[in-house]
């Protein structure tokens, strides 16, 4: 497995634990439909959260959340549309980005951006 794939799996695991610690119920991880994917689908109270997880080992050149472009966000919206079509019981949805930085020899840094729309 490529290093970036391993980092992605570790980051998604860390993200799930972070969200659970904040009171979110994880409903799905790596939900797929056709060529669309949602990293984490969670619920907190009556609100469904579509969470894009981004991770880097360093912020020397950019921050992890910088890689969520308008194009990437459009794919996330398309995936969410499919999910909501298949699960009409969810009425309220919010899009979030969970950015994780893993600096060498330091604790991970989390930056949770809620209610994003690009």
N, C-alpha and C positions, 0 to 999 in steps of 0.2 A: 504494500500500500504506500502511496506517495506521502511524503512528509506533510504536505498541506492538507491531505485528507485526514491524516491522523490528528493534526491540530484542530481541524474542523470538528471531529468527533469529540475530542477532549473539551473543546469550547462549548459544544451543545450540551454536554453532560454538566459542565460548570454552570451554564445558563439555566438549565432545568433546576438545579439545586438552588441557585440564587433566587429564581422566581418562587419556588416552593417556600423558601425562607421568608419571602415577602408576602406570603398568603395566597399565592396563585395555585390553582389546581391545574396540573398539566393534563391536557386531554389527548393530545397527539404530538409526536415528535417525528420530524421528517415526513410529514403527510404529503403524499404524491397523488397527482391526477394527471395523466398524459405526461407532458414534459414540464409541468408546473410542480413546484415544491414549496412547502412552508416549513421553516425550521421548527418552530414551536407554536402550537395552538393551545392557549390556556384560558382559564376562566377565573375571574375574581368578582364575586357577587353576581350581578346580572350582566356583566360585560364580558364579551368574548375578546381576547387579545390575540392578534396575529403578530408573532414576534420574529423578526429577522435577526439572526445572531451573526456578528462579525467579530473576528479575533485577529490580532497581530502580536508578534513577539516584541515589537518595538514601535515607538511612535516617532522615530527619527525623521521619516519622510512624510507620513500622514497618519491620521487616526483611523481606526477600523471602520467607523461609521461613514467615513468619506467614500467608501466603496459602494455605498447604496446610492446608485445613480437614478435618474428619472426612469431610465429603461428597466433597471432592476426592480424599481418600485412598481412599474407597470406590470411586470411579470407577477409580482406579489399580489397585486390587485386582481389580476386574472385568476390566480390560484384561489384567492379568497372568494371570488365570485362562484367558482366551482364548488368550493366547500360549503358555502352558504346555500347554494342550490340543493346540495345533497343533505344539508342539515338545516332545514327551515325553522327549527325551533329556536335558533339564535336570532334575536332581533337587533341587538346593539353590538357593534363591533368597533374595535380600536386597533390601529396599526402602531407597533412599537419597534424600536431598534435597541438591541442590547449589545453594546460594544464592550469587548473584553481585551485588555492589554496584559500581556504576560512578560513583564520586564525580568531580565535575568537576575536571579538571587533576591527577588523581592516578591511581595504578595501580589496576586492578580488585582488589577484595577478594573472596576465595573463602571460603566456609564450607561444609564438606562434612559432612553429618550422616548417619552410617551406621547401618544396621539400625533403621530407623524403623518404628513401628507405632502408629497412633492408634486 
